[in-house]
């Protein structure tokens, strides 16, 4: 397993635990639709939450949240639409980004609710 994959897996685990502590119900992790993937699908009350997790060591190149560009957003929206259709979900949906920055043995977590909105 590559170090980048290990870092991503560790970040997703931290994000899941964080969301669960906030009372979110985790519905799926690493959900695939064709070659698209949603890191975490959760419920926050009556709201479906699609979560993209970005983990990095330090911020020398870019903040993790900056790695969620227009192409990634388009893929997340398409995958979310597939999940909603497949599960016949009838609730409001929002897209969150959780950025985790690892430094030595510690990390900083930033949660961006409603990080972006799908366009009609």
Order of alpha helices (4+ residues) and beta strands (2+ residues): alpha-beta-beta-beta-alpha-beta-beta
